[in-house]
Amino acid sequence: MYYVYIIQSSINEKLYFGRTSDLESRLKEHNSGKNFSTKEGKPWSYVYVEGYKSEKDAVSRELKLKNYGNARTYVKRRIKNSML
């Protein structure tokens, strides 16, 4: 399985959108500072995850969330009670 996810910083409440095939190890990478984009704001936690059988579908969805404001806004509205 491939996953598109949103994590949120407990420190500054920023959101980060990403993709992985291993949710557990990916979150550990974010929280250990191995990712430049999430080095600040640790600790991070998942607030939203979508699963896909196809890596191509996951890549497409991640790009939509990162590049299209409407897609990002729609997801934020759907998970407003899950965010800090």
Secondary structure, DSSP 8 states (H G I E B T S, - for coil): -EEEEEEEETTT--EEEEEES-HHHHHHHHHHT-SGGGSTT--EEEEEEEEES-HHHHHHHHHHHHH-HHHHHHHHHHTTTT--
